[in-house]
Amino acid sequence: MSRPAGERTLFFFEKPSAMRQLQRFFKSPTTTCVAAEGHLLSAEEPGDLRPEWKPWRFDELPIVLDAIPVRAGKNRSGQSHKPKLDAIRQALRDADRVVIATDPGREGSMIAWEVLEHLGWRGRVDRLKLGALDDLSIRRAFAVMAKEPDSGQRDYAAYLEALCRQYEDYHLGLNGTRAVSLRLRPAAFREPWRFGGVQTPTLAILADLETRIRDFVPRDFFKVGLPVVTRGGAKLTLWHAPKERIFEREAAEAIRDAAARWSGRLAVEQKDVRRPPPKLFSKDTLARRCAKRFGWDPQHTAKLAQELYDRGYLSYPRTESEHLPESQTGDAAAVVAAVVTVLSDCAPLLPEALVFRRGLKGHYVKDPGEHHAVVPLRKVPAGAGLAPDLSRLWELVAKSFLAAHMPDGVDARTTVSVEVATPLGAKRFTVGGSVVRVPGWRAIYGAEAEPDAEAVPGKAKRDDEALVARLPAVGDGEDAKATGADVATAVTEPPRRVTRGELPVVMGRLIDQVDDPAVKRALENPANPNEPKGLGTAATRDTMLPKLMKSHYIALQKGKDPAIEVTEVGLAFLAAVRRVFPAYGDPVGRAAFEAELAEVGQAPTRAEALRRAEAFRRRTRARVGELIAAVSGSAALDVRPGARDASGPGGPARAPTAAMVAYAVALAERKGLKLPRGLKTDARICRTFLGEHAEPRPERAEAPAKGAGGRPPSPAMLRYAQSLARQLGTDCPAEVAEDFSACRRFLDAHGGAAKGAPEAGAKPSRSAREPGAKARAPRRPSRRRAAAPSDGASAAPF
């Protein structure tokens, strides 16, 4: 589609680095470029909109907005984005149309559209989808845009989907966190209980696994070994280890006794087993591989992949697909030729003709989805142009691409088996051996070749068929006899914990975590079977783990790719949520909800996208109202003494402070309670005891109306103030007993000077929130209990 002569075009980029990649293509003086710095707008805090929303008070919930007001955000250095917004506003005044050239995806669309909407742009918009930043990909992107006059309209639907996600994140994070923290959180838990539409179901996956691991009871099971000797003198041992394990020793011994008397002929089967190369990388599977091989955090991998994309060495990395479009088969030879100029050792290993595997079990499909797999490009890093981690990541992706176009590996597999008649029926004993006959694609990796299949996270390991490194020479039908038989005892293993690198894969492939066939069918995606319904998006899944850790819901164990353990905080939080509003603790239900949300971005027209978005906003407001109503009628969760530390992730026990112990002793004396064993040496036990027996913290009241006089302090504050005065040898000022603010000033001023514990029932000042803790300086504004979206970084108005 040709442009009118003299039309002034403004290209809107996500980052200056991408803008520099494309500026060499612009020759016309009527073309200008601007670059954002990520999201330029941030959501207004509720307390800045209405003063009564600043304190956390349950009777002010739910807080719902038709649109979320936004303002200029700040960059990582703390500088305001307002000058950048002003520059874009000025550039728009001279433009006839805007071409959005941000990263291809909902997030990239939102970065541009939220600014255009905020600045009131009503002109023409086109969308340039840059799947890669090499010259050929850039030219192809321009050609596709020229053929799609409605690209801007369809991209607006993608923006609305991203906006809907942030609208829900904002309201659930704001209302859910406040409601659950105020009404359901036990007093022992000091930190807010953060709530989120994706965060909470993700925790549910991990918590259910944690419960299965903790409840797991190991069981002995039995395998029967059958050592035999052939007529030619060859010795080997075959095993009976059925899939349905033998748990009764008597059954195993009956099989053993029969096997010990066996004699007969061996059945020897020899066949070639083909080993196709693994699939290409999606964002999540790349993160898992890097975590396993290099010990990288998924966010570190994502950052490196984004940098390689920005520099034109990799295709767009935030993808859920592991396939390439069939239309790109013609590019493979040129990409391979470019790659081997860097990986020169691989050049002699390549076949004369590249192999192309089509279909879902291969690498090329007709439609790989919104973005294809992560692959290298014709542009390759020359010399020492990359930092070590960037070089390792590029090489990993490049070798994956080379392997995908090489022949299958072939293993020569030999299986020796016998049938033994037993009182329990005929039983099969086997042993196998395998040798590499043709390395195929595995030659690219050498000794680093990956296993045939990745273990499914969260599943217990199964015993493989008995294998030996090398079998003796035996022939099919050769006579042999038993030289005895043995019963070997093994122990069942609990499910494996999900590791840090596996979590994004688990979120995206929830279908692998369920066993119910009906539930599996519900998670299937008929439009793209390779991408079943999951939690979150490829762009956001690696942000879930830091959020869960910040809330102390999970802790990382030690190791190169550490396993994730759910803490008592996480288990208690999820139990409270499921008790009150089970839908938010249901990962499968959330995955179905995510699929419905994706329909906003698939709307064929702008008008239809707006209609679907408005319906989603109404539904979100209704769900928030239902959540608040459900929480309002529930009591705080009962946490018994002896639970693990409620203030942080599980770990080695630490001693409580002297003030905590003194406060616990005072409570026990006043209420006639017996101190639990270990309270004076384990902070977890001490804090749980305090949480169960200390008076609940009252909700913060509204500030008095101007001229109405100050409100009195709480009884606990007054008792504590009087205790401090006695310890300091002074009289408690009269205004302390009458005015809340005066009492708080007194506590803040003298709490640190007093030694010992407060009197029974006394509550520390606002600057010492833990009962019995030492007074400290008032919290910084950034640590106040302010509302923040749980699963999103910013929001903009519809």
N, C-alpha and C positions, 0 to 999 in steps of 0.2 A: 504494500500500500504506500504510494508516494506521498510525500509531505508537501504542503503548499510552500511556494517560494517565499523565503524570508521568515518562515516560522521559527520562533525562538524556543529552543528546547533546553530544559533544565534537567540534568541527570542527578538523581539523588542516590548517593552511595552510603553504605553502612560504615565503612572505614576508609581513611585516607589511602591505605595500602592498596585496596581494590580500585580506588579512583585512579591511582597512578598507573595501574595495569591497563586501564582502558583509555586514558587520555591520549595515548599515542594514535588512537583510531579516529580522534575527532579533529577534523580539518576546518570545519565551518566556523566562521566567527559568530554565528548565531547560537552556538552550543556552549553552555556553561555547566559547571559541575559544582556540587556541594557534597560534603561528607559529614555524616553524623559521627557520634562517638558512642555507639550503642544507643540505649534509650535516652533521649534528651529530656523526657518528662517523667515526673514521679508523682505518685498519688498523695493527695493531701491527707494529713493525719486527722482522725475524727475529732480530737480535741481542738484542732485549729478551726474546724467548721462550727462546732457548738461547744461552749465551755462545759456544759453538763455531761458531755461524752468523754471528757478527759479522765475523771476518776472512774475506777472500775466499780460500777454499781449494777446489780442484776436487774433492778427495776427500770433501768434505761434500755434494756435489751428487748427485742432485737433492734439493732441500728441498721437501717436499710436505706440505700440511696438509689434513685433512678439512674443516676450517672455518677461516676466517681470523679470529682474535681481533681485537676492536675495542675502542676506548676513546673517551672524549670527545675530540673534536677541538678545534681552535681557529679563531677567526674571523680576518679579515685583519689585525686589530689585535693578534693574538697572545693574545687573551683566551680562556680555556677555555669550552667549551660546557657544562660540567658544571652550572652553575646553571640553564641552560635545560632540560637533561635532567631535573634534579630537579623543576623546575616542571611539566613534562609528566607526570612520574611521579605527582605529587600530583594533577594534574587527572584523570588516568586512574582514580584511586581512587574518584572521585565520579561516574564515567561509566558508563552502561549500554551505550552503543554509540559508535563512532567513525565519523565521516564524513571520509574523506580528500579534501581539496579542494586538493591541490597541483596544479602544472601538469600538464596531461594528457599522459601519455607515460611511458615506462619509467623515466626519470630521476626524474620527479616521484613516481611510485609508490614507487620505492626510498627516496627521502628520508623518506617517512612510514613505510613498512613496516619499514625497518631499525631505526627507533626503537621501533616497537611490538613487534617481535620481541626487541630488546635489553632492553626493560622488562618482557617477559613477558606482554603483553596477550593474553588468550584470549577476549575478548568479541566481539560482533558488529561487523563492519566493512562500511560501504557506501562507494561511490566516486562522487564528484560530479565529472564531467568538464566543466570550464569551457573550452570552445573560444574564448570571448571573455568580457570582463568588463563589457560593457554590460548594461543592465537586462534587455532582452529575452532575450539569450543566457543570463543567469543564471537567469531564470525557466524557460527551456526546459531547462536542465541539471537543475534540480530536478524537472521533470516527467518527464524521462527516467529519473532515478534512482528515482523512485517506482514506475516500471513495471518495474524490473529488480531484483528481490530478491536476485539472485546477483551484483550488480555488484562486491561486495568479493571474492568468490571468484575472479572472472575477473581482477580487478586484481592479486590475489596471484600469478597466473601471469605477468603482466607484470613484477612485482617479481622473481620468480625468474629470468626471462630477463636482466634487468639484473644480477642477482647473479651469474649464470653468466658474463656478460661480464667482470665484475670479478674473478671467481675465476680465469678464464683470464689476464686481463691481469696480475694479481698474480704468478702462477706463471711465466708466460713472461717477464715483465720481470725477476723475481728470478733465475731459473735461467738463462735465455737470455743475459742481460746478463753475468752472472758467467762462464758457461762460454765464451762467445765471446771475451770480453775476456781471460780467462786463457790460453786455448789457441790461438785463431786470430789474435788481434790482433798484428801486427808490433810490434817494440819501438819503432819510430819513432812510433807513435801513442800519444800521452800520455793522451788522454781515454778513459773506458770506451766500449766499443761497445754502445750501448743497443739492446735487442732488444724487439720487441713484435708481437703477433699481427696488428694492423692497421697499425702503423707500418712494419713491414718490407715487406709487400706493396705499400704505398703508395710506398715508396722504389723498389721494383722497377719500378713503372710509369714513374717519372721516370728511373730509371737506364737502362732499355731505350730510352727516348726519347733520353736523352743519348748513348747509344752510337750510335744511328742518326744523330744530328746530327753527332757527331765522325767517324763513318765515311763520311759522305756525301761523294761526289765529284761536284762540279757537272759537268753535261754541256751542251754547246751543242745547242740544237734550233732548228728553222727554221720560219718562217711566210712565206707568200708573199702580197704585197700586189698588188692589181689595181686601179690607177686607171682609171676609165672616164669617158667623156663621152657624154651623151645627145644625141639629135638636136636637142632644145630648148636645148642648151648647158649643162645642169646637170652638175656634176662631183662625183664621190664616189669613195671607195676601198673596195673589198671585200677581205676577207681569207680565206685558206684556213689555218685553224688547227685541225686535227682533234684529237679527244680523244686518239687515239693519235699522239703527237707524232712529228714527222719528225726523225730524228737523222742522216740521211745527206744531206750537202749535194748530192750528185749527184742524189738524188731531188727535192730542193727546186728545183734548177736546171732539171730536166726539166719540172717543173710550171710554173715561171716562164716558160720559153721557149714553152710551149704557150699559157699565159695571155696573153702579150704579143701574140699574133696573134688573140685572141678578138674576135668581134663577134656580136651577136645581140640578144635581147630580155631585158629585166629582168623578174623575177618579184617583184611587190610584194604582200606580205601585211599586212593591217591587222586587228588584233583587239584587243578589250578584255581586259585581264588583271586579275583580281580579287585584291586584297591584303587578306586577313583580318587582324585584329589579332593581336598575339602572345598567347601563353598568359599566364595569371596567374602570380604568383611562388610558387615554393617557397622554402625557406630558402636553398638552394644557388644557385638562379638569381638570387635577390635579391642575394646576396653578390657574384655575378659582375657584375651590372649596376652595383652601387654601386662596385665596384673600378674598373670601366671608366669610369664617369662622374665619380666623386668621388675616386678613388684610395684608398678606404677598405680597411683590412684586414678580412677576413671576420669576425674576432672583434669588431671595432668595430661592424660592421653588425649582428651578432647581439645585441650589448649594447643598441644603440639600439632594435632591433625588440622586444626583451624589455621595455624600459622603456615603449614605446608600448602594448604588450599590457597591462602592469601598470596603466597609467593608463586603459585602456578605449578606446583609439583604434584598435587593430589586433586582428585575430584571432590565435590562437595561432601564433607564428612558426616553431617548430621542426618543420616539416612537410616531407615529401618530395613532396607532391602539388601539381600545378598546376591542379587542377580544383575546382569547387564541386559539392555535391550538388544534384540536380534539385529537391529539396524547398525549396531556398532561392531559387528564381526569384521567389517572391512578395515577398521582402525587397528585391530589387534597387532598385525604384523609391524606396523610403524611404531607402536608403543613398545613392543618387545625389542625391536631393534634399538630404540633409544635406551631402554633399561639396561641392556647388556653392554652398552658403552661404559656404564658405571660398574655393573656387576659382571666384569669380564670373565670371571671363572665359570659363570653359568652358560656362556655362549656355546662351548663345545657340547653341552648336555642337551641342547634344544633339538627337536626333530626337524627334518627338512620341511615338513608341512605341519602347521599348527593344528591342534585338535580343538574342535568346537563342540561342546556338549550342550544340547538344547533341552528345554523342559525344566520342571521344578527340581528334578534331581540333578540337573546340570548347572550351567552357568549363564546361559542365555535364554531369555523368555521374551514373549511378544511385548508384555507390559510389566516392567519391574516395579511400578508404583510411582509415586511423586518424584523420588530420587533413586538413582541406581546405586549399586554397591560402591564402596570406596576402592578406587583403583589409581595406579600411577598414570601419568600423562606423557605426551611426547617431550615436554620440557623436563629435563632431569638435572639434579644437582651436580655440578661439575667441580672437580677438585675438592678442596676442603671448605666448601661454601656453607656447610651446615654444622650446627652445634651437635655434639655427640648424641643426645637424645633424639633430635630431629632426624639425624642420619639413621639411627636404629629403627625408628618408626617407618621412615620411607622404605628402608630395605625390607622390613617385614611385609609391607603392603606390596612392594614390587615383586618379591619372591612368590607371594600368594598369586599374583597375576600370571607370572611365568608358569607356575605349577598348574594353574587352571587350563593352560593350553598345551600341556604335555600328555603323553600316553599314560594309561593306567599302570600302576604297579601290579606285579603278578607274584603271588606267593605259592609255592608248592606245599600243599597241605597233605599230611598223612595222618589217618586216624586208624587206630587199632582197637578192635572191640571184640567182646565175647558175650554170649548169652548164658546165664547161670540159672538153672532151675532151683528154686527155693520154696519153702513152705508158703511164702507170701506171693508166689507167682514168679515168672521169669524176670530176671533183673539184668540190666545191661551195664557192663563195665567197659570203660573206654580210657584211652590216653591218646593224645595227639601231639604232633610236632609240626612246625612250620619253618620254612626257610625262604628267603627272598630269591626268587628266580629272575625276575626283571624289576629293577628299581623303579623305572618309570619316573613319575614326577618327584618321587622321594629323593632322587639324586640331587635335586636343587638344595635340599636341606641337609643331606648327609646324616650325621649322627643326631641332628636336631629335628628330624622328622617327627611331626606331631602324631599322637595316637589316632587310630581310625575314627574315633568318635569321642567328643567331649562328654565327661560324666554329667548327668543331669543334676543341677544343684538341688540340694534338699532331699535327695534320695539316698537310701542305704546302698552300699556297694554289694553287688551280687558276685558270688563265686563263679568264675569262669570254668569252662570245661578243663579238666586236668590236662596240662601241657608240660612238655619237657623240651629242653633246648635241643636235644638230639636223640633220635630214636635209633635203636640198633637195627641192623638189616634183618627184616623179617618179611616173609612172603605171604600172600593171601592163601588161606587154607592150610598153612603150616601147623603141624601138631604141636601142642604145648600142654603143660599141666601145672596146677597150682603147687607152690612150695609152702603154702600156709595162707593165712588171711588175718587182717587186723582191723580193729575198729578205731578210727581216729575221732577225737572229740574236738569240735569247734564251737565257737560262741557267736550268736547273732550280734550284729552291730546296729547301733542306732542310726537314724538318718544323719547325713552329713549336714553340717551348718553351711549356710550360704556365705560365700566370701565377699569381700569388698568389691572385687572385680566382677563377681557374678551377679550382683544385685540388679544392675540394669537389664541383664538378660532375663532374670527371673520376672521382673516387672513387665517386660515386653512379651515374654512367652509364658504367661500365666497358665496356659493350657497344659504345660508340662508338669505343673504342680498339683493337678487334680486327677483323680482316678475314676470318678463317676462318668460313665459314657455320656449321659444326658448333659452334664455340665460341660464336658469337652465339646459337645456339639454346639452348645450355646456360645462357646468362645471361638468357634471357627469363623473365618472371614471368607465367605464364598467368592467375593470379588477378587481377593488376593490370598490364596491359601497359605502362602509363605509368610504372611504377616497377620497372625491371629489377633484377636482383641486383647488389649493389655492395659496397663496403667500408665498414665502420663504420655509424654511424647519423647521421641529420641533426643530432642534438644534439652529436655529437662530431667531425665531419669537420673543422671549422675549427680544432680543437686539434692536428691532425697537423703542420701546417707549423711551429709553434713548437717542437714536439718534435724534428722533423728538423733544424731550425736549431740547437737546443741541442746536438745531437750532432755538429754540423759536417758532417752528411751532405749538406746543400744550402746554397746561397748565393743571395741575391737580386741580380739585376742592377738597373740603374737604370731609372727610369721611373715613370709615374703608377701603373700596375698592373704591378709589376716581374715579369719572367720568372724562372723557377726554374732554376738551374743545379746539377747534381749535382757535388759535389766529388770529389777523389780518395779522400777518406775514405769517402764514400758508396759509390763504385764498388768500393773494396776490400772494404768490409764486406759488400756484397751478394754479391760474388764468393765470399767465404769462406762465407757462409751457403748459397749455392746449391751449392757444392762438397760441403758436408757434409750438408745437409738441404734438398734442393730444394723440398720442399712449402712451406716458409716463405717462399720467394721467388717464389711463384706467385700472382699476383693473382686469376686466374680460379678457381683452387682455393679460395682464401680466400673469394671471393664465394659459392661454393657452400656452403662451411662456414658462412658467416653465415646463409644461408637455412635450413640445418638448425638452427642455434641459435635462429632465430626461432620454430621449432616449439614451444619451451618456453613462450613467451608466448602461444601459440595453443591451449594445452591446454584442453579443455572443463571440467575439474574441478580442484580443488585437489590431489586425490590423484594425478591423472595428471600435473599440472605437477611435483609432487615427484618422481615416478618419472622423468620426462624429465630433470629437473635432476640427479638422482643419477647417471643414466647419463652425462650430459655431464661431470660432475666426474670420473667414472672415466676417461672418454676423455681428459680434459685431463691427468690424472696419467700416463696411459700415453704420451701424446704428449711430455710433458716428459721422461719416462724415455728414450724413443727419441732425443730430441734430445741428451741428455747422453751417451748411449752412442755416438751418431754423432760427437760432438765429441771424445770421449776418444781416438779413434784417429786424429785428424787433426793435422797439423803447422800451425804458423803460416804465414800467407800470405807469399809472397816478393814484396817490393816493391823494385823496382830503382831505383838512383839516377836522378835527373832527374824523378821524379814530382813532382806538385805538393805543396804544404805539407800534411803529415799532421796538423798540429795545429789547423787551422782551415780555413775556406772559401777557395776559390781567389780570387786577387786579385793586385795588384801585388807583385812580389818585394820582400822586405825582407832586410836584412843579418842574418846570424846574430850571436849574441853572441860576444865575444872568447873566453869560456870554451868555447863550442861549437866554435869553430875550433881552439882549442888541443887540445881533447880529440880532435877528428878527426885533427889532425896527429900526435898521439901514437899513436893507433890505427894510422894508416898506417905510421908508422915501425916500430912493433913488429911488425906483420903483413906488412910489405913490400908495402903496397898503394899504388897511384897515386891521388892525390886527383882526383875528377872535376872537370871544368871548371866554374867558377862556384860552387864550394863556399864560397869565402870571401866571396862577395857575395850569395848567395841562400840564405836560411834553409831553404827547401824542399829544396834539394839537400843541404845540410849535414845536416839532420835525417834525411833518407832514408838517407844514407851511415852515419850513426850507428846508425840502426835496423837496418841490414843487418849491420854488422860489430861492434857492441858486444855484450858478453856479455848473454844474455837475463836479464831480471830474475827472480830466484827467487821462487817462491810464498812468502808469509808463513807461517812455521811457527807451530804452536800455542804458546801460552805454556807454560812448563814447569810441571809440577805443583808445588804448594806444598812447599817444603822440598827440592826436587830440585836446586837450584843454578841459576845463570843459564846460558843457552846462549851459545856464543862468537859473535863477530861474523863476518860473511861475509868471505872474503878481499878482496873489492873494498872493503868498508868499512874494513878494517884498512889496506890500501894507501893509501887516501885520507887516513885519519887520520895515518899516518906522513908523508905528503907535506905535510899541513897543519902538522905539528909542525916539519918542516925549514924550511918557509917562515917560521914564526914564531920560529925560533931556539930552540926548547925541545925537551925530551925527551918522547917519547910515554909517558904514564903506563902502568904495568904492567897495571892493571886494564882498560885499553882493549883490550889484546890478548886478554883472557880473558872479558870480559863484554859481551854485546850491548848492554845498556842503558847501560853506562858508555861504550862506544864511541859510541853514538848521542848521548849528552849532550855528549861531547867535540866531535863534528862539529857539533851544533847551536850550541854555544857559540863555536867558533872558525872555522866555515866562512865567515862574513861578514867576518872580519877578514883572512883570507888573500887575497893578490893572486895572479893568475895562474891556471893551469889545474892540475887534478889530474894525477897520474901516469897513465901508460898503464894502462888497465884499471880505474882507480879508479872507484868508484860513489858518488855523493853520498848524503848522509843522507836520512832520510825527509822532511826539510823541504826538500830540493832534489832532486826526483825526476828532472828531466831531466839526463842525463849532462853534466857540465861546467857546469851552471847555477849561478848564485850562490845561496848559502844564503838562506833566508827563514824567517820565523816559521812555526811549525807551522800546518797548515791548520785552519781552523775546523771544528767538528763537522759543519756543514751540507754541507761539501765532501768529507767522507770517502766512501770508496767503499762506500756503504750501498745495500742493495737497496731498490728502489722499483718499484711497478707501472708498467709502460711506457705502457699506454693507459688507465689508470683513475686516479681520484683517491682513492677510498676503497673499502673492502670491508667486508662484514659476514658473520656466520656464517649458514649455512643453518638 
